[in-house]
Amino acid sequence: MKFGDVPEHSFIEKALLVKAISDLAKLEGNSKRPVYAIHKWWARRLSSVIRALIIGIFLPEKTSEDDFWKAYYESCDLSGLTILDTFMGGGTCLVEAKKMKANVIGVDIDPLACFITKKEIEDCNELKLIRKYRILLKNVEEELKHYYITRIGDNFFEVVNFFWVYQLNCPKCNSPVFSHPHYYLAKDKNNMVAFCRYCGKIEELPSDRKMFVCGRCRKKTFIYKGSYKKGIATCINCGRSIAVAYNVSGTNSLKLFALEYIKDGKRFYKEADDYDIWLYEKAKMDFLRLSNRITLIPEDKIPINKSGDARPQNHGYLLFKDLFNERQLLSLSILLDNIMKIEEDDIREWFLLAFSDCLASNNMLCCYAYDYKS
């Protein structure tokens, strides 16, 4: 369908099918189109809604519902027309308009929004990108893979997740206090992976269990009664309550207590042992040793929220780089260094976009999907 100028009174002003479009958007909300998955954006408008709005602008007010849906599902042609979005955010309006062959112009105060949208509407040389990815992967993997393994007996396995917990010191009995909201790592409808609150031993249990007796220390653990709730950690030795805020210093107060690793294509869990702790300490030392080479880590301060919310700072996270531990900083810096060496601007930008997006799931404030176990 070919569209011309905007009618004097359009369908969007008089009869837009808000309820039906909303129902359609609910379906899309669980399965966004690939173009919108290249980088997270906050409160991104769904493409089904934006497409409906654009089409509703160009249809006259007396358009029937059937004709609206016919236009919605047909190939629409806005060639020769220009769509301007002065607050483009994640770029949905421009992407949907470009799909309909419109000229598009976007403006935003946020440079990240501009960068994301620029790449969303650009053509991509997929074969060239894949070739460069394989080279990048080979170079980075050789340098970083040995930081993400664990040893069981004489065998080594790839680690996919590290589990950390805040460790405080009880001012009353001087015992270590850990801020566990509960004592399980993962579960599905059949099984659960839980750990002893006293000695940390990991147990495989039926998913409906609420308590178990540790096979090593013989003490009871009530799985859902953690030592941390609403910012307060409780000493399991003497019962003293301690506010986590102001009593921890960012990643320096975190203790590695468990890992998730891959064996024969399946995921397993284990306690962090001496080898795992040694390997992390080695990564810290290597990070310090390579500090002269690593020049791309920002030194920007985390701003305090306009409402006065200073929770990151209260927990010891003063700079953006403080959100990452030394192993993460080392790995991300080496990855970024290799990306920046790519000569082709367009290819380098694709990897920079992926790098930016990965930061949200590769820092020390990420929450694990506890209620999912593959």
Long-range contacts (C-beta under 8 A, 24 or more apart in sequence): 1-70, 1-71, 1-74, 1-75, 1-76, 1-77, 2-77, 2-79, 3-58, 3-76, 3-77, 3-78, 3-81, 4-58, 6-57, 6-58, 7-58, 7-59, 7-60, 7-61, 9-60, 9-61, 10-56, 10-57, 10-58, 10-59, 10-60, 10-61, 11-55, 11-56, 11-57, 11-59, 11-60, 11-61, 11-63, 11-68, 12-53, 12-56, 12-57, 12-59, 13-61, 14-61, 15-61, 15-63, 16-52, 16-53, 16-56, 17-52, 17-65, 17-68, 21-48, 21-49, 21-52, 22-49, 24-48, 24-52, 25-49, 35-95, 35-120, 36-90, 36-92, 36-95, 36-120, 38-116, 38-119, 38-120, 38-353, 38-354, 38-357, 39-90, 39-116, 39-119, 39-353, 39-354, 39-356, 39-357, 40-357, 40-360, 41-89, 41-90, 41-91, 41-113, 41-116, 42-89, 42-90, 43-89, 44-89, 44-90, 44-92, 45-89, 45-90, 45-92, 45-93, 46-92, 47-92, 47-95, 47-96, 50-92, 50-93, 50-96, 51-96, 51-99, 54-78, 54-83, 54-93, 54-96, 54-97, 54-100, 76-100, 77-101, 78-102, 88-113, 88-114, 88-117, 89-113, 90-116, 90-117, 91-116, 91-117, 91-120, 91-121, 94-120, 94-121, 95-120, 95-121, 112-356, 115-349, 115-353, 115-356, 116-353, 118-349, 119-349, 119-350, 119-353, 122-346, 124-350, 125-346, 125-347, 128-344, 128-347, 129-347, 129-350, 132-342, 132-344, 132-347, 132-351, 133-351, 136-338, 136-339, 136-342, 136-351, 139-338, 140-334, 140-335, 140-338, 143-334, 144-330, 144-331, 144-334, 144-335, 147-279, 147-282, 147-283, 147-327, 147-330, 147-331, 149-279, 150-259, 150-261, 150-270, 150-275, 150-276, 150-279, 151-275, 152-270, 157-261, 157-262, 157-263, 158-261, 158-262, 159-259, 159-260, 159-261, 159-262, 160-260, 160-261, 160-262, 160-267, 161-259, 161-260, 161-368, 162-256, 162-258, 162-259, 162-260, 162-272, 163-256, 163-257, 163-258, 163-259, 163-260, 163-272, 163-368, 164-254, 164-255, 164-256, 164-257, 164-364, 165-254, 165-255, 165-257, 166-228, 166-233, 166-244, 166-248, 166-253, 166-254, 166-255, 167-253, 167-254, 167-255, 168-233, 168-242, 168-244, 168-247, 168-248, 168-253, 170-235, 170-237, 170-238, 170-240, 170-242, 171-240, 171-242, 172-235, 172-238, 172-240, 173-235, 173-237, 173-238, 173-240, 175-235, 175-236, 175-237, 175-238, 177-227, 177-233, 177-234, 177-235, 177-236, 177-240, 177-242, 178-227, 178-228, 178-233, 178-255, 178-257, 179-227, 179-228, 179-233, 179-244, 180-226, 180-227, 180-228, 181-226, 181-228, 181-229, 182-223, 182-224, 182-225, 182-226, 182-370, 183-221, 183-222, 183-223, 183-224, 183-226, 184-223, 184-370, 185-258, 185-260, 185-269, 185-368, 185-370, 186-260, 186-269, 186-368, 186-369, 186-370, 186-371, 186-372, 186-373, 187-370, 187-371, 187-373, 188-371, 188-372, 188-373, 188-374, 191-373, 192-223, 192-373, 193-269, 193-373, 194-221, 194-223, 195-221, 195-257, 195-258, 195-271, 196-221, 197-221, 197-227, 197-236, 198-236, 200-257, 200-258, 200-271, 201-271, 202-258, 202-269, 202-270, 202-271, 244-315, 245-311, 245-314, 245-315, 246-314, 248-315, 248-316, 249-316, 250-315, 250-316, 250-317, 250-318, 250-322, 250-364, 251-316, 251-322, 251-324, 251-325, 251-364, 252-316, 253-316, 254-325, 254-364, 256-280, 267-373, 267-374, 280-325, 280-327, 283-326, 283-327, 283-330, 284-326, 284-327, 286-330, 287-326, 287-327, 287-329, 287-330, 288-326, 290-330, 293-337, 294-329, 294-330, 294-333, 294-334, 294-337, 296-333, 296-336, 296-337, 296-340, 297-321, 297-329, 297-333, 317-365, 323-363, 323-364, 323-365, 324-362, 324-363, 324-364, 325-364, 328-362, 328-363, 328-364, 332-359, 332-362
